[in-house]
Amino acid sequence: MAEKQQGSEPECPVCWNPFNNTFHTPKVLDCCHSFCVECLAHLSLVTPARRRLLCPLCRQPTVLASGQPVTDLPTDTAMLTLLRLEPHHVILEGHQLCLKDQPKSCYFLRQPRVYTLDLGPEPESQTDDPQATAPTSTPLPVPISSHYSLRDCFRNPQFRIFAYLMAVILSITLLLIFSIFWTKQFLWGMG
């Protein structure tokens, strides 16, 4: 297991990057060693038997279920608790790690942002040039911009509930104002 050194954050023993809750989320293998999800994804892509990962430290195999990506391995929640971070769900799609950043409140209209990390070229695009086959990665997640129309906002169920609640509150407020005004007119007209 990656151990905390004096005065430094816990880090992945393969890439030496500090653990976080995005692309360096600590994942636990069957041998109880923790590595970041990016390193395990690289390892799974270059391993001939994709359903079996060998631990980089002790070489004990971790068998993945058929079709199970490395992102589904258990997260080292003790490490994230130590770092005071909440886990995010990172998925592996082909040769990219993807993270969907959900809005903190369902009542805001902010659409989720998607961050991706490219792990390298697809196998069919490999050439004899060793520089072309080297895996590339961006140091920071890059948001994919998206444009949503007003129609897409109304398809959002949380937005519709919010809009209905606001319509009900506005209707009740107008009804109260009208009833108070009508009552005053009625009482003053009597006197």
N, C-alpha and C positions, 0 to 999 in steps of 0.2 A: 504494500500500500504506500502511496506517496506520503511521505512524512513532512511535517512542518519544520522547516529549518529556523534557526534563530533569526528573528527580525524580518522574515520573508513570508510570502503567502505560499500556501500549498500549491505545488505545480505538477504537471504531468511529467512522469519520469522519461518519456520518449522525446517530446518536443520542448520541454522545460518552460512551457507557457503556463502562467498561473491559471488555476481552475476558475471558471465562471459559470453562469447559467445560460450561456448561448452555445457557441460552437466548441467551447472548451469545457463542456459539462462533464463532470467525472462519472464514468460508467464502470460498473464492477463486473469483472469476469468471474468464472466459477472458482478460481483460485483465490479470490478476495483481493486481488490487485486492482487498483483503479487507474484508468487512463482517460484522456479526454476523448470525446466522441469523434473529433476530427481525425486523430491518430488511428482510432479503431476503424473508422470508415476507410482511410487510406489502406490500412492493413487488410480489410475485407475485400477491397477492390483488386489488390495484387496477389492475394492468396489463391492458389489454384483450386483448392476445395473451399468454395465460398461459404459452405455451411459449417465450417470449423475454423475457429481462430486459435492460434497458439499465443499464449501470453508472452510478451516480449521479455519479461524478467525470468519466469520459471519454466516456460515452454509447456505448461499444462494446457491441454486443449479445452476450449469452450465450444460446445456444439450448439449451433443455432437451428431452430426449427425451420422447416422448409418454407422459404419465402420471408423469413424473419430478418429484418435489417438490424444492423448493430445499434441503431438508435433505439430499438426496443429492449436493449439490455437494461438491467436495473440501474437506476441512478444512485450514486453514492450520496444519499440524503444527509448522512452525518457530516460529510465534507461541505455540502451546501449550507447546512445549519451552522457549521463553524465559520463559514464565510458570510453568514447572514443574508443568504440569497434564496429566492423562491425558484423552483425548477421551471423551465420552459420546455415545451414539447418541440424537439428538433426531429425532423424526418429526413430520410435519405431517399432522393429521387434520382435514379440513374447515377450520375457522377456529381451530384450537387447536394449539399446539406441545405435544408430550408427551415427557416424559423418564421412563424407567423406571430407578430406582435399584436395581441388583442388590446383594445382600449380598456382602460381601467374601469370605466363606468359604462353600462349598457345604454345610458340615456344620452350620451354624446353622439353626434353624427360622424365622428371620426372613424373612417374605415381602417381595418387592420393593415399594418404594413408587413410586407414579406421581405425577409433578408435571405440572401443565398450566398453560399460559399462553394466555388467551383473546385472540385478535387482533382481535375485533370481531364485530358482529352478522352473522347469515347474510343473504345478499342478499334473500330473500323477506320478512325482517322489517324492512326499511328503510322509514322513513316520511319525510314532508316536514320533520320536525323535525330541524335540523342537530345538535342535542345528542344525539339518539337514534342518529345514524349515526356519531358519533365513536368510533373504536376504543378499547376499554378494555383495560388490561393491569394485572396485579397486579405490584407491585415485586419480590416474592419468590415462588418456587414454593410452591404450596400442596399438601401431601400429601393424597391421597385415602385416607381410612381404609378398611380392609378387615377383615373378620372371616372367619377360616378355621376350619373345624371340624377335629377330629382325623382324620376321614376324608380331608380334603384333604391333611393332612400325610403320610398313608400313600400317597397318590397321587404324591407327590414322589419321583422315582427316587433322588435323592441321600440322602434320608431313609431309604429302604428299604435302600440299600447300607450306610449307617451302622448301622441297626438290625440287619442281618444280621451285620455285622462284630462288633458288640457282643455279639450272641448267641453267636457262635463263640468269642470271647475268654472270655466267662463260662463256656461249656461246657468249654473246655479247662482253665480255672482250677479249676473244680469237679472235673473228672476228675483233675487232678494232686493236689489236696488229698485226694480219696478214695483215690487209689492210695498216697499217702504214709501215710495213716492205716491203710489195709489192710495195707501192708507192715510197719509197726511192730507191728500186732496179730499178724500172722503170725509175725514173728521173735520177739516176746516170748512168744507162746504155745508156741513150740518150745523155749525155754530154760528 
